């Protein structure tokens, strides 16, 4: 019996856990799911003898080492900052590791030790990062195999609400993954990318004004805004000489201009604590960032500060969130970003009947025999329900399949690796297609001038 240890059982784990249960008999697996909260798992695993859930404290070294040493492979779906704790134990106890998160500098520093130990630490095998790597490298490799030259690459991904569940929500958005990450997205540094052979930088306060419109056949138009650092993957993808390299996030049209109001007001700032925050109302909160005026209302001050009209759809979006109402916040010692998240969660939490949607879109520009050509590749996944969401599928299934391939020796490269080579991406993409996760590719040829 091969033993799998899954540490972390949040919202993105449901499809992963189901895959491990469904394939347990055929693959001779037993799985231990370890999390600080396990009550939500009982209904889904109670009748399956191949899996058990245990209460788990990642900071309890004795428990951590005990569970890891008794496993054949470890999957960590913990928040990214905790992977390093698990990784150090996996190195010490000689266990392979799989995560869906970016390779951190701390993890990268362990690369030679991991390689020397003959271990596989596979990272960035979720949605984004993960599916973006698999699908992008497949097409990039195909283009290069023909002798063609890549000249541009753009990639966008977004977790959204399925169209039929947008309803009367003027933002056409709800949280489908970690709300905190949404609120503080793009902060910390300027967005960096290459466009037409020139390095470009967008400071945080302008990111949501500089957007690109993407149309996905059958699903309409979306806005894409820049991720913080697109350039990280230029060399990794073997595209260091391309003229354009851009990675971004997708939202519905109108979202970015509206979100920019929060940025300009300072409501997404997470760097300081607001005094007396527990006694504030929503209206008090937004008024904090506006000039004192004994006559003008909060609404009027917002319009003047942001230079928007009274009947603007932007005001409608703020009003729909109840931001001008005297609703008590009740959060003590909170940052502006924490309060904004608290307010948004009241309206942006998926209802029981809602379904989410994940969209990914790539554009590959290349020269073939002197002619400019382009391939557009898109993926759309709709969730089944509140448990098996599109987000859970697109994060969890690549992790699950990769884990199987490590156990079966299909993935055998050692060290700190990410899924960029054909021996990794091809079999994973093939199996994902069985679960409705596939990419539609469209080729465009431009007329010679």
VOVEX-648105 format. One line per 2 residues: number of its first residue (from 1); their letters; for each residue x negated, y negated, z of C-alpha. Coordinates in nm, 4 decimals, m for minus. Each point is the difference from the previous one (the first is absolute). Last residue first. Example, Ala and Ser with C-alpha at 12.3 -4.5 7.8 and 13.67 -1.06 7.14 Angstrom:
! VOVEX-648105
2 = SA = m1.3670/0.1060/0.7140  0.1370/0.3440/0.0660;
***
This chain:
! VOVEX-648105
449 = XX = m0.2431/m4.3296/m4.6409  0.0582/0.3720/0.0406;
447 = XX = 0.3464/0.0805/0.1263  0.0174/0.1272/0.3554;
445 = XX = 0.0719/0.3627/0.0790  0.2050/0.0934/0.3046;
443 = XX = 0.0099/0.3440/0.1612  0.2599/0.0845/0.2623;
441 = XX = m0.0686/0.2373/0.2889  0.2626/0.1271/0.2412;
439 = XX = m0.1500/0.1081/0.3294  0.1243/0.2806/0.2204;
437 = XX = 0.1271/0.0588/0.3508  0.3170/0.2027/m0.0473;
435 = XX = m0.1054/0.2730/0.2425  m0.1244/0.2404/m0.2695;
433 = XX = m0.1978/m0.2926/m0.1435  m0.1961/m0.0076/0.3263;
431 = XX = m0.1406/0.3426/m0.0880  m0.1612/m0.1170/m0.3232;
429 = XX = m0.1216/m0.3242/0.1603  m0.1785/0.1988/0.2722;
427 = XX = m0.1531/0.2448/m0.2493  m0.1404/m0.2839/m0.2161;
425 = XX = m0.1118/m0.2420/0.2735  m0.2558/0.2160/0.1818;
423 = XX = m0.1896/0.1812/m0.2772  0.0488/m0.3107/m0.2113;
421 = XX = m0.1978/m0.2258/0.2310  0.1153/m0.3073/0.1911;
419 = XX = 0.1617/0.1335/0.3173  m0.2026/m0.1661/0.2820;
417 = XX = m0.2987/0.1570/0.1727  m0.1997/m0.0249/0.3218;
415 = XX = m0.2304/0.3020/m0.0268  0.0393/0.3366/m0.1689;
413 = XX = 0.1547/0.0873/m0.3355  0.2026/0.3194/0.0283;
411 = XX = 0.3530/m0.0793/m0.1131  0.1316/0.3244/m0.1505;
409 = XX = m0.1330/0.1899/0.3031  0.3394/0.1286/0.1148;
407 = XX = m0.0037/m0.1973/0.3271  m0.1084/m0.3107/m0.1891;
405 = XX = 0.2717/0.0511/m0.2606  0.2671/0.0450/0.2651;
403 = XX = m0.1039/m0.3222/0.1717  0.0117/m0.1814/m0.3347;
401 = XX = 0.3561/0.1237/m0.0542  0.1112/m0.1243/0.3416;
399 = XX = m0.1662/m0.3412/m0.0284  0.1419/m0.0514/m0.3502;
397 = XX = 0.3436/0.0989/0.1378  m0.0056/m0.2290/0.3021;
395 = XX = m0.0533/m0.3477/m0.1437  0.2200/0.0191/m0.3099;
393 = XX = 0.2652/0.2114/0.1693  0.0111/m0.2000/0.3243;
391 = XX = 0.0260/m0.3274/m0.1929  0.2756/0.1363/m0.2223;
389 = XX = 0.1847/0.0907/0.3192  0.0626/0.3482/0.1302;
387 = XX = 0.1377/m0.0967/0.3389  0.2200/m0.2985/m0.0831;
385 = XX = 0.1355/0.1657/m0.3139  m0.1103/0.1437/m0.3339;
383 = XX = m0.2460/m0.2788/m0.0854  m0.0372/m0.1317/m0.3539;
381 = XX = m0.3318/0.0323/m0.1859  m0.1026/m0.2185/m0.2944;
379 = XX = m0.3329/0.0471/m0.1789  m0.1426/m0.2111/m0.2812;
377 = XX = m0.2897/0.0174/m0.2468  m0.0661/m0.2673/m0.2611;
375 = XX = m0.2628/0.0830/m0.2622  m0.1607/m0.2696/m0.2121;
373 = XX = m0.1884/m0.0318/m0.3252  m0.2390/m0.2583/m0.1449;
371 = XX = m0.1560/0.1211/m0.3265  m0.3738/0.0293/m0.0658;
369 = XX = 0.0015/0.3766/m0.0292  0.1918/0.0238/0.3271;
367 = XX = m0.0273/m0.2947/0.2385  0.1739/0.0268/0.3353;
365 = XX = 0.2666/m0.1541/0.2209  0.1496/0.2172/0.2745;
363 = XX = 0.3102/m0.1259/0.1843  0.1190/0.1796/0.3125;
361 = XX = 0.3361/0.0015/0.1760  0.1134/0.1556/0.3285;
359 = XX = 0.3512/m0.0190/0.1400  0.1291/0.1471/0.3259;
357 = XX = 0.3714/m0.0105/0.0774  0.2000/0.0176/0.3214;
355 = XX = 0.3443/0.1414/0.0635  0.2618/m0.1524/0.2269;
353 = XX = 0.2812/0.1976/0.1649  m0.1479/m0.0128/0.3506;
351 = XX = m0.0788/m0.3729/m0.0382  m0.3575/m0.1015/m0.0802;
349 = XX = m0.1411/m0.2680/0.2299  m0.0377/m0.3394/m0.1675;
347 = XX = 0.2652/m0.1944/0.1897  m0.0907/0.0417/0.3686;
345 = XX = m0.3536/0.0984/m0.0974  m0.0502/m0.3468/m0.1456;
343 = XX = 0.0452/m0.1727/0.3350  m0.2442/0.2261/0.1830;
341 = XX = m0.2526/m0.0285/m0.2841  0.0231/m0.3797/0.0166;
339 = XX = m0.0547/0.0156/0.3759  m0.3053/0.2210/m0.0385;
337 = XX = m0.1427/m0.2252/m0.2726  0.0453/m0.3111/0.2160;
335 = XX = m0.1884/0.1731/0.2830  0.1874/0.1330/0.3011;
333 = XX = m0.0675/m0.0469/0.3710  0.3489/0.1254/0.0926;
331 = XX = 0.2531/0.0991/m0.2643  0.3641/m0.0818/0.0843;
329 = XX = 0.0879/m0.1715/m0.3277  0.3299/m0.1602/0.1052;
327 = XX = 0.2405/m0.0696/m0.2852  0.0713/m0.3708/m0.0416;
325 = XX = 0.0480/0.0218/m0.3775  m0.2115/m0.1699/m0.2662;
323 = XX = m0.2020/0.3088/m0.0828  0.3089/0.2172/m0.0435;
321 = XX = m0.1828/0.2059/m0.2689  0.2735/m0.0871/m0.2507;
319 = XX = m0.0642/m0.3680/0.0799  m0.3631/0.0292/m0.1085;
317 = XX = 0.0964/0.1715/m0.3279  0.2722/m0.2545/m0.0714;
315 = XX = m0.2487/m0.2798/0.0578  m0.2204/0.1539/m0.2684;
313 = XX = 0.3014/0.0315/m0.2310  m0.0096/m0.3788/m0.0102;
311 = XX = 0.3164/m0.1911/0.0860  m0.1778/m0.2385/0.2385;
309 = XX = m0.2888/m0.0433/m0.2403  m0.3567/0.0990/0.0791;
307 = XX = m0.3041/m0.2141/0.0754  m0.1416/0.2358/0.2636;
305 = XX = m0.0264/m0.2653/0.2691  0.3101/m0.1899/m0.1138;
303 = XX = 0.2219/0.3074/m0.0235  m0.1270/0.1362/0.3315;
301 = XX = 0.0626/m0.3373/0.1651  0.3549/m0.0020/m0.1337;
299 = XX = 0.0729/0.3446/0.1427  m0.1511/m0.0908/0.3380;
297 = XX = 0.2298/m0.3009/0.0143  m0.1239/m0.3556/m0.0508;
295 = XX = 0.0707/m0.2628/0.2659  m0.2437/0.0356/0.2899;
293 = XX = m0.2811/0.1136/m0.2263  m0.3011/0.1977/0.1189;
291 = XX = m0.1995/0.1531/m0.2850  0.0595/0.3635/m0.0914;
289 = XX = m0.1884/0.3157/0.0981  0.1688/0.0503/0.3344;
287 = XX = 0.3402/m0.0561/m0.1652  m0.0151/0.3480/m0.1530;
285 = XX = m0.0315/0.1536/0.3445  0.2562/m0.2214/0.1728;
283 = XX = 0.2597/0.1061/m0.2577  m0.0792/0.3673/0.0560;
281 = XX = 0.0433/m0.0609/0.3720  m0.2796/m0.0371/0.2520;
279 = XX = 0.0042/0.1388/0.3523  m0.2375/0.2916/m0.0613;
277 = XX = m0.2430/m0.2247/m0.1886  m0.0777/m0.2117/0.3049;
275 = XX = m0.3434/m0.0845/m0.1407  m0.0763/0.1266/m0.3492;
273 = XX = m0.2989/0.2288/m0.0360  m0.2764/m0.0504/m0.2578;
271 = XX = m0.1596/0.1715/m0.3012  0.2958/0.1791/m0.1566;
269 = XX = 0.1091/m0.2747/m0.2402  0.2939/0.1065/m0.2196;
267 = XX = 0.2218/m0.2882/0.1177  m0.2430/m0.2709/m0.1067;
265 = XX = 0.2581/m0.2117/m0.1857  m0.1849/0.0432/m0.3292;
263 = XX = m0.0211/0.3777/0.0430  0.3648/0.0331/0.1000;
261 = XX = 0.1066/m0.2051/m0.3030  m0.2280/0.2157/m0.2193;
259 = XX = 0.2314/0.2909/0.0739  0.2689/m0.1773/m0.2042;
257 = XX = m0.2258/m0.0558/m0.3009  m0.1150/0.3607/0.0274;
255 = XX = 0.3479/0.1502/0.0215  0.1456/m0.1761/m0.3026;
253 = XX = m0.0397/0.2920/m0.2407  m0.0146/0.3316/0.1840;
251 = XX = m0.3279/0.0986/0.1659  m0.3134/0.1763/m0.1232;
249 = XX = m0.3492/m0.0016/0.1535  m0.3282/m0.0603/m0.1830;
247 = XX = m0.3212/0.1309/m0.1503  m0.1934/m0.1859/m0.2697;
245 = XX = m0.2995/0.0774/m0.2213  m0.0456/m0.1970/m0.3210;
243 = XX = m0.3076/m0.0281/m0.2234  m0.1224/0.3537/0.0684;
241 = XX = m0.3733/0.0590/0.0560  0.0151/0.1545/0.3493;
239 = XX = 0.2692/0.2430/m0.1056  m0.1286/0.3327/0.1328;
237 = XX = 0.3031/0.0322/0.2291  m0.2222/m0.0348/0.3091;
235 = XX = m0.1897/m0.2843/m0.1643  0.3099/m0.2141/m0.0443;
233 = XX = 0.1732/0.1425/0.3088  m0.1012/m0.2543/0.2622;
231 = XX = 0.0695/m0.2853/m0.2437  0.3706/m0.0161/0.0709;
229 = XX = m0.0517/m0.1576/0.3401  0.2948/m0.1624/0.1780;
227 = XX = 0.2830/0.1328/m0.2131  0.1451/m0.2393/m0.2542;
225 = XX = 0.3715/m0.0583/m0.0463  0.2284/0.1868/m0.2393;
223 = XX = 0.3536/m0.1078/m0.0731  0.2554/0.2459/m0.1316;
221 = XX = 0.2294/0.0263/m0.3011  0.2561/0.2645/m0.0810;
219 = XX = 0.0425/0.3600/0.1077  0.0723/0.1919/m0.3213;
217 = XX = m0.3361/m0.0820/m0.1562  m0.2274/m0.1624/0.2559;
215 = XX = m0.0678/m0.3670/m0.0713  m0.2925/m0.1724/0.1727;
213 = XX = m0.0125/m0.3747/0.0676  m0.3307/m0.1299/0.1407;
211 = XX = m0.0417/m0.2131/0.3093  m0.2004/m0.2986/0.1170;
209 = XX = 0.2320/m0.1726/0.2482  m0.0077/0.2822/0.2534;
207 = XX = m0.3798/m0.0056/0.0119  m0.0307/m0.3753/0.0493;
205 = XX = m0.0308/m0.0276/0.3812  m0.2195/0.3114/0.0035;
203 = XX = m0.2666/m0.1501/m0.2255  m0.0084/0.1318/m0.3584;
201 = XX = m0.3400/0.0868/m0.1451  m0.0905/0.0735/m0.3618;
199 = XX = m0.3165/0.1450/m0.1546  m0.0015/m0.0568/m0.3749;
197 = XX = m0.0185/0.2597/m0.2790  0.3566/m0.0517/m0.1137;
195 = XX = 0.1223/0.0471/0.3572  m0.2037/0.1548/0.2805;
193 = XX = 0.1395/0.0328/0.3521  m0.0246/m0.1342/0.3542;
191 = XX = 0.2880/m0.0907/0.2339  m0.1279/m0.2337/0.2690;
189 = XX = m0.0619/0.1351/0.3468  0.1703/0.1013/0.3210;
187 = XX = 0.3647/0.0002/m0.1003  0.1369/0.1774/m0.3086;
185 = XX = 0.2720/0.1823/0.1960  0.0605/m0.1162/0.3589;
183 = XX = 0.3781/0.0406/m0.0119  m0.0029/0.3130/m0.2177;
181 = XX = m0.2594/0.1748/0.2144  0.2074/m0.0732/0.3089;
179 = XX = 0.3076/0.1532/m0.1588  m0.1707/0.3426/m0.0449;
177 = XX = 0.1823/0.1654/m0.2901  0.3321/m0.0316/m0.1853;
175 = XX = 0.0908/m0.3424/0.1361  0.2831/m0.1553/m0.1968;
173 = XX = 0.0103/m0.2054/m0.3186  0.2440/m0.1458/m0.2491;
171 = XX = m0.0629/m0.3374/0.1699  0.3593/m0.1089/m0.0716;
169 = XX = 0.1350/0.3122/0.1782  0.3585/0.0337/m0.1237;
167 = XX = m0.0499/0.3588/m0.1196  m0.3663/0.0992/m0.0457;
165 = XX = 0.1122/0.3619/0.0357  0.0764/0.0677/m0.3674;
163 = XX = m0.3436/m0.1285/m0.0966  m0.2009/0.2363/0.2265;
161 = XX = m0.1584/m0.2075/0.2775  m0.3695/m0.0718/m0.0358;
159 = XX = m0.3507/0.1409/0.0474  m0.2273/m0.1581/m0.2579;
157 = XX = m0.3032/0.0852/m0.2110  m0.1946/m0.1926/m0.2637;
155 = XX = m0.3033/0.0837/m0.2141  m0.1847/m0.1973/m0.2658;
153 = XX = m0.2917/0.1210/m0.2111  m0.1876/m0.1680/m0.2821;
151 = XX = m0.2729/0.0558/m0.2603  m0.0334/0.3806/m0.0043;
149 = XX = m0.2083/0.1137/m0.2966  0.1087/0.2914/m0.2218;
147 = XX = m0.2147/0.3080/m0.0531  0.3032/0.2279/0.0023;
145 = XX = m0.1046/0.1398/0.3405  m0.0066/m0.3551/0.1370;
143 = XX = 0.3729/m0.0442/m0.0573  0.0836/0.3346/0.1590;
141 = XX = m0.2225/m0.0774/0.3007  0.1732/m0.3333/0.0527;
139 = XX = 0.3416/0.1682/m0.0326  m0.0647/0.2644/0.2672;
137 = XX = m0.1970/m0.2470/0.2118  0.3013/m0.2294/0.0300;
135 = XX = 0.2473/0.2733/0.0968  m0.2127/0.1552/0.2745;
133 = XX = m0.1341/m0.3300/0.1356  0.3430/m0.1679/0.0167;
131 = XX = 0.1469/0.3155/0.1539  m0.2448/m0.0403/0.2848;
129 = XX = m0.0479/m0.3444/0.1461  0.2758/m0.0956/m0.0454;
127 = XX = 0.2095/0.3160/0.0221  m0.1947/0.2471/0.2127;
125 = XX = m0.3390/0.1553/m0.0797  m0.2286/m0.2858/0.1046;
123 = XX = m0.2265/0.2285/0.2054  m0.1527/0.3476/m0.0311;
121 = XX = m0.2551/0.0829/0.2711  m0.1498/0.3239/m0.1285;
119 = XX = m0.2696/0.1636/0.2107  m0.3349/0.1613/m0.0864;
117 = XX = m0.1560/m0.1320/0.3227  m0.2607/m0.1902/m0.2016;
115 = XX = 0.2819/m0.1626/m0.1975  0.1769/m0.1143/0.3156;
113 = XX = m0.3255/m0.1332/0.1427  m0.0752/m0.1802/m0.3262;
111 = XX = 0.3423/m0.1636/m0.0120  0.0297/m0.1146/0.3623;
109 = XX = m0.0544/m0.3680/m0.0847  0.2960/0.0202/m0.2391;
107 = XX = 0.2253/0.0808/0.2954  m0.1033/m0.3134/0.1888;
105 = XX = 0.0271/m0.2097/m0.3197  0.3591/0.1263/m0.0397;
103 = XX = 0.1042/0.2324/m0.2831  0.3559/m0.1006/m0.0839;
101 = XX = 0.2781/0.2092/0.1489  0.1893/0.3145/m0.1025;
99 = XX = m0.2144/0.2279/0.2159  m0.1420/0.3538/m0.0317;
97 = XX = m0.2688/0.1544/0.2229  m0.2161/0.3140/m0.0125;
95 = XX = m0.1159/0.1415/0.3351  m0.3549/0.0424/0.1319;
93 = XX = 0.0634/m0.0695/0.3713  m0.2245/m0.3065/0.0192;
91 = XX = 0.1043/m0.1241/m0.3445  0.3682/0.0577/0.0740;
89 = XX = m0.0442/m0.1725/0.3369  m0.1524/m0.3069/m0.1635;
87 = XX = 0.2769/m0.0026/m0.2614  0.2758/0.0059/0.2629;
85 = XX = m0.1287/m0.3155/0.1682  m0.0735/m0.1563/m0.3407;
83 = XX = 0.3574/0.0561/m0.1108  0.1329/m0.2288/0.2750;
81 = XX = m0.0244/m0.3308/m0.1899  0.2003/0.1448/m0.2902;
79 = XX = 0.3176/0.0557/0.2004  0.0298/0.3773/0.0477;
77 = XX = 0.0855/0.2248/m0.2922  m0.3035/0.2198/0.0665;
75 = XX = m0.0114/0.3452/m0.1574  m0.2394/0.2491/0.1598;
73 = XX = m0.1218/0.3299/m0.1466  m0.0766/0.3455/0.1383;
71 = XX = 0.1416/m0.0748/0.3438  m0.0829/0.1199/0.3545;
69 = XX = m0.2940/m0.2396/0.0356  0.2285/m0.2917/m0.0888;
67 = XX = 0.2622/0.0802/0.2633  m0.2502/0.0348/0.2861;
65 = XX = m0.2014/m0.3014/m0.1155  0.3024/m0.2286/0.0125;
63 = XX = 0.1288/0.1402/0.3288  m0.3352/m0.0573/0.1705;
61 = XX = m0.0508/m0.3372/m0.1620  0.3369/m0.1425/0.1045;
59 = XX = 0.0031/m0.3197/m0.2066  0.2019/0.1624/m0.2804;
57 = XX = 0.2720/0.0869/0.2502  0.2075/0.2921/m0.1220;
55 = XX = 0.3392/0.1451/0.0730  0.0222/0.3239/m0.1915;
53 = XX = 0.2010/0.1084/m0.3033  0.0060/0.3550/m0.1372;
51 = XX = m0.0052/0.1482/m0.3478  0.0048/0.3401/m0.1664;
49 = XX = 0.2957/0.1260/0.2046  0.2477/m0.2250/m0.1753;
47 = XX = 0.3442/m0.0394/0.1538  m0.0787/m0.2993/0.2213;
45 = XX = m0.2045/m0.1882/m0.2619  0.2362/m0.2682/m0.1290;
43 = XX = 0.2196/m0.0522/0.3065  m0.2987/m0.0098/0.2358;
41 = XX = m0.1975/m0.2604/m0.1898  0.1696/m0.3132/0.1348;
39 = XX = m0.0882/0.1060/0.3567  m0.3697/0.0145/m0.0808;
37 = XX = m0.1349/m0.3344/0.1202  m0.3691/m0.0226/0.0968;
35 = XX = m0.0767/0.2145/m0.3010  m0.1516/0.3365/m0.0853;
33 = XX = 0.1473/0.2243/m0.2685  m0.1502/0.3484/0.0182;
31 = XX = 0.0200/0.2014/m0.3202  m0.0320/0.3702/m0.0770;
29 = XX = m0.0984/0.0986/m0.3495  m0.0170/0.3303/m0.1904;
27 = XX = 0.0281/m0.1713/m0.3399  0.3150/0.1810/m0.1164;
25 = XX = 0.1575/m0.0026/0.3459  m0.0848/m0.3623/0.0778;
23 = XX = 0.1016/m0.1517/m0.3336  0.3412/m0.1356/0.0999;
21 = XX = m0.1216/m0.0974/0.3489  m0.3040/m0.1939/m0.1228;
19 = XX = 0.2099/m0.1658/m0.2704  0.2652/m0.0996/0.2549;
17 = XX = m0.2664/m0.1533/0.2260  m0.1424/m0.2060/m0.2880;
15 = XX = 0.3474/m0.1117/m0.1047  0.0741/m0.1241/0.3527;
13 = XX = m0.3387/m0.1596/0.0804  0.0458/m0.3531/m0.1349;
11 = XX = 0.2409/m0.0998/0.2778  m0.2458/0.0799/0.2773;
9 = XX = m0.1444/0.3368/0.0964  m0.3625/m0.0632/0.0937;
7 = XX = m0.2627/0.2704/0.0349  0.0667/0.2965/m0.2294;
5 = XX = m0.2048/0.3075/0.0970  m0.0020/0.2831/m0.2527;
3 = XX = m0.0857/0.3569/0.0997  m0.0688/0.2774/m0.2474;
1 = X = 0.1442/0.3373/0.1075;
***
